[in-house]
């Protein structure tokens, strides 16, 4: 039997990198609308809620089919966690619509996804009896470096015995696109991950998100190229 599922999106009005970021035009729609519509189109998602301190964002989200949840000022600042907004929206929506058993928490600034990503993640979540799941992208063919105590040093290979790219172990980037979790993780641990954790691996072109002005053109180009827009 399918578990009742709430998709929740946290979208603050304030943005230092790009003013009014969640309302910017991306391929003919407000940025927030892409994530709302993707979540609404995913089988297994019953309700989509958007948490925001901005009336304009709430209006755009509701026009795209979401339930708007006005976020209190005390969890709307720069240092407020996404978890606090998700939990507030979850409690407010649950009070009106009854108990939800799963949460899909989506990032509005990661518009390059498909409803099938959410559907497949939910299927994995149930099949593997998970408590939480994160979306990732493979980065196995990168030669990774970091700045160590003595300067640059490799992370996943030895430059003195350089292997073929195909021999480097697979690594996964947490791309932030979305998470699936049981509500008790937010309520009891204030965390999006915990218990038995799983992955949903997305195609590499879906790792990009909008944080800087130049990201808008890049994401738009990718979305047009892959036929999402």
N, C-alpha and C positions, 0 to 999 in steps of 0.2 A: 504494500500500500504506500502510495506517494506521501512523503512528509510535507506538511505545509511550510512553504518557504517564502521568506521576505528578502527581497533585494534592497539594499540600502546604499545610498550615495551621499557622501559628505562633500558639500560644495560651499565653502566660505565666500563671502562677498569681497573680502580684502585679499589682494594679491600684489606683492611688491614687484615681482618679476614682470608680469604682464597685467596692467590694470584691467579689472573686470574680466579676468581670464575665462571664467566659466560661461560667459555670455558672448565671447568672441565668435565671429562667423567662421565656421569651418565647413567648406564645401556646401554652403547654402543653408546651414543650420547652426543654431547656438551650440557651442561645445557640449553643454550639459545634455542637450537633446539626444546626441549620439548614444551615450551610455544608457539613458532612460529607455530609448527605443530598443537597443540591443537586449537589455534585461527583460523588457516586456515581451519580446519575441521569443525568448528562450522557454522551451517546454520545461516545466518543473518549477518555474518561478510564479508565485501566485499574486504577489503585490510588489510594487516598486515604490519606495519612499525616498525622498530627497530631503536631507537636513541642511538648512542654510539660515544665516542671519540676514540674508538679502531678500527683500520682497521681489526684486526683479528676477533673481534666480529662481525663486519659488514659483513665480508666475510662468517662467519659461519651462520649468520642469513639469508643472501641472498641465501646461498646453501640450506637452509631449506624452502625457498619460500617467505621470507619477502622482503620488500623494505627497503634498508638501508638508513638512514639519518645521515649524519655526524654532530655530536653535536659540537657547538662552544666551545672554551676553557672557555669562561666566565660563562657557565652553566654546566661545567664538573667537578668542584671541589667537595671536601667532603661535603661542606655545600650547594651545589646546590640542589634545591628541585626537586622531581620527576615531580611536576606540570610544572616547567619551561621547562623540557625536553619534556614532553608530548605536551605542547603547541607549542614548536618549531617544533617538528616532525609533528604535526597536520597541522600547517600552511604551512610547506614545501610540505607535501603530497597533501594537498588541492590545492595548487597553480598549481600542475602538473595534478591532476586527478579530479578536480572539487569539488563541495561542499559536505561535509559530515554532516549528521544530528545527529549522535550519535558517542560517543567515548567509546570503551572498553579499559581501561588501565589495563594492566596485569603486575604482578611481576614475573620476570624470576626466582627468587629464591624460588618460590612456584610451583614446577613442578607437584605436586600431584593433578591433576584436570582432568576432562574429557571435551571434546567438548560439551557434553550435559549440563554441568554446565553453560557454556556461553550461550547456546541456551535457556535454561530455564530462565536464568536471563534476557535475552533480551525480552522474552515473558512476564515476570512479569513487566518489565520496561514499555512496551507498554500497557499492560492490565490495570495497575494501574495508568497510566498517570504520571509517575515519572519524576523528574528532575535529580535524582541521585540514585544510588544503590550501596551497598557494599556487598561483600561476607563475611559470618560469619559462625561460628560453635557454636552449642549449648554447654553450659557448666553448665547446670542446676543442675547436681548432685555433684558439687564441694562445699565443705564447705570453703568459702573464708575468708581469714584473711588479715589484713594489720598492719603496724606499726603505731600506733596512738601516741598522745602526751604522753600517760602514758604506752606505750609499746604495745604488740600485742593485737589486738581487732578484733572480728569477723565482717564481712561485711554483710552477707546475712542470718544470723541466730543468735539466742541467745543461747549460750552454757549452760545457766542456765535452759533452757527449750528446750532441743535438740529435733528437729522434725525428722521425717522420711526423708530419702533422697528424696523421691518422693514428699514431701510437700514443698521443697524449690523452690522458684520462678525461672522460667527459666531466664537464662542470656545468652548473646551471645557475643562471642569473634570475634572482627574484625580481620580476619585471613590474610588480605593483599593480597589474591590471585588475585583478580581483582575488578574493579569498572566499572560501566556504568554511563555515564553522558552526559548531553547536552553540546555542546562546549562553550556556553556563560558562564558557571561556571568557566572554565579555563580562558577565555578571559577577563571577567569582574571582577571576584572575586579571581582569582588565587587559586582556591580551587577545590578539587575533589568531595566535598559534599556540598549540598545546595538545597534550594527549597523543594520540596516534596521528601523525602528520603524513600527508601525501602531496604529490605533485600533479599539476596539469601542465603538460609541455605544449607551448604554443610555438607557431612558426616564428622564425627570427625577425621577420619584418614587423611583428607585433610588439616588439620590445620598446618602440619609441613612444615617448610621452611629451607633453607640451609643458615646458618649464620656462623656455626663453622665446623671445619673438621669432627667431629663426626656425624654431621647431614647428611653427604653424605651417609654413610652406612645405617643410619636409613631410609632415604627417599628411597634408593635403595631397601631395604628389604620390605618396604611397597608397593612399585610399583610392585615388583615381586610377592608379596603375593596376590595382588588384580588383577594381570594379566594386568597391564598397560604397563609392559615391558617384 
